[in-house]
Amino acid sequence: MTTRDTILAAVRAGLGGQTVDADRVRREAASLLEGSEAARPASAAVGPVVDLFAARVISPKVSASIDHIENLQEMPAAVARYLDARGLAHRIALQPAAALQGLDWRGFELPDTLAANEPVGVGMALWGIAETGSLVFHSGPETPILANFLPLHHIVLVRAVSIVRYLEDYAAAAQATGRPPPRNVNIITGASGTTDIEGSLVLGAHGPKYLHIVIAGAP
């Protein structure tokens, strides 16, 4: 008996002699084509989508921090609050997005290039996803992908109107823009972490150790 035969025999034994109902499999596969609602697991989470997103972001599984501002012009003040609360210098690597570049950053040091060990990066997500507490970035001239991975502290602005309930809603919203798909999509959920080493959680392993999300405006 080969290793493959041994593995398949163990699988069959684990199944306990179950037979496959071909009609059931066919029905379940067909239901996936009926729309996202038919296949989506039931959720007890109800309420305004921004509140659901905020609750998910600060949950232990995501472990990010959050702030709310009324409009984009308050973003520099929100960044200053975060830096001051952690005793960090007012130096930020600013994503070259027009919406961020046009704000009043007087009092901040803005380096021209992003260093490999940059302490703080400030970016802007295109969408937030309440289902998972995730942020979505599309690569492009205003969104260098390394800006999402190099800073120790990642401060991200997301508009309340851009927060959707489910992952499928993001896909629909992206398609509705009419823009061609980007070369790279980053869906970021919390700070970077790994449990590869002896099962212990290590933050900052592959990217920022801290994630702070600023929600601007009302939905």
N, C-alpha and C positions, 0 to 999 in steps of 0.2 A: 504494500500500500504506500502510495506516495504521500508527501506532506500535504499536497492539495486534497487528496482523498481523505486524509485524517481530519483536516479542517472542515470539509464539507460534511463528513460524518458527524462531527461534533455539533455543527449547526443544525443538522437534521434532528439529532437527538435532543437538542435544546428546544426545538419547535414542538417536540412531543408528537410527531406524526401528523401535524396539522396539514390540511389540504387548502389549496388556494381557490377561492371563489372567483372565477374569471369575470363573471357578471358584476360582482361587487367592485372589483378593481376597475372595470370599465366605467361603472357609474361614478366612482370617485374621481377618476381621471377626467371624465366629462364635466364634473362639477367645477373643476379648476378653470374651465374655459368660460364659465357663466359670469365671471366677474370676481373682483377681489372680495366682495362682501360674502360670497358663498364659501370661500376657502379660509377666510380670516378667523382665527380663534376668537371665541367670545371673550369679552373683557368687561370687568365690572367698573372700569374707570369711566366716569361721566363728569361733565362740567365743561367750562370754557377751556378751549384748547391751550391757551397760554398758561392757565393755571395747572393743567395736566403736565405740560412741558416743564414748568418750573418745579413741580413736585418730583418729577422723574429725575431731573438734573441733580437735585440735592439728595436723592435717595442713596443708600449705601452702595448700590450696584454701580452708580455713576460717580458719585462723590465729587461733584464739581461745586463751585460756589456761584452765586447769582446776585444780580443787582437789576434794578428797574429804573429807567429814565423816561421822561416824557417825550423827548425829541433827540435827534442826533447831536444837536449843539451841546448837549449835556455830557457827551461821551468823554471829553478830556477831564472833566471834573470827576466822573466815575472812575476813570483810570487812576487819577491822583489819589482818590480815596483808597483804592486797592493797594497802591504802592505804599502809601503812608501807613496803612494798617499793618504792613509787613516789613516796614523799615527799609524799603527798597528805594534806590536812587530813581530820579525822574528821567530815566533813559529808556526809550522804547524803540524797537524796530517796527516801523509802521508799514503795514501792507499798502502797496501803491494803488489802492482803490480810490477813485475820485471822491467818493462820499466821505472817506476818512481824511484824505489829503486836504480837503477844503475846510476842515475844522480848525479851530484856534488852539494850536498846540504850544503857544508861548509858555515858557517855563519848563519845557521838556527838551531833552537832548535827543535829536533824531539822527542816528547814524545813517550814512549813505548806503552802506552795505550790511548784509545780515551775517553776523559772525557765527561760527560753529557753536560757540558757547554763549550765545546771546542770552542775557538774563530774562528779558521781557519782550514779547512780541504782541502786537495789537493787530487783530484782523477783523474781517467782516464776513460772516457766513451768508450764503444765498438763501438757505432755508433752515428751519429747525423742525425736528420730527418729535412730536409729543409721545408717541408710542414707546420710543426708546431713549428719549432725551438726547438725541443726536443732532449734530450740526453737519451741514452739507457745503462743501467747497468744490467748485469746478475750476480746473486749471485754465489759465489764460493770462493775458498781459497784466491784468490787475491782481492776479492771484498766483504768485509764485508758490509752488507746492512746498518747497523747503521751509517756508515761513510757518507751516503748520507743524514742523517737526523739530526745528533747531532750538527755539527758546525754552528756557526752563519754566517760565510762567507764560501761559497763553491766555490773553484776554481777548474775547471774541464778542463782537457786536452782532446782534440779529434783530431784524425788525419784527415786531409782534405780528404784523400782517403777513409775514413770510413763514409763520409757524403753522405747520399742517398736523393733522391728527395721526396719520398712518404713513408708513413707508411708501405704499402705493400712491398716496396723495402727492408725495414729492415727485414721483415719476410722472404723474399726470401733469403737475404744475410745470415741470421742466419741459415736457413735450409741448405744452400750451404756449411757451415763449416763442416757439418757431425757430429758435436758434439751433444750429447743428450740435450734436453731442460733443462734449469736450474730450480731449485726449485722456484726461485723468479726472476721476471723481474721488474725493476723500469724504467719507462719512465717519465723523469723529464722535465717539461716545465716551466722554470722560477723559481723564488723564491717561497717558500711556502707562501700561502695566503688563507684567508677565508673572506667571507662576512656574516658569520652566525650571527654576533652580530650587530643588528640594521642596517644591510645592508652596514656597513662601512668596507672598505677593510683594513684588518690587515695582515701585512707581518710577516713572521716568526712564524706563528701560529702552524704549524705541522712539521717544518723543518727549513732549512737555511733561513735567512732573505735577504741574498744577494747571487746572483749567478754570477760568472765571468767565461766566457768560453775562453779558449786559443786554437786556431786552429793552428795545426802544419803542415807545409809542403804545397805542392801544390796538387791539385786533380789529 
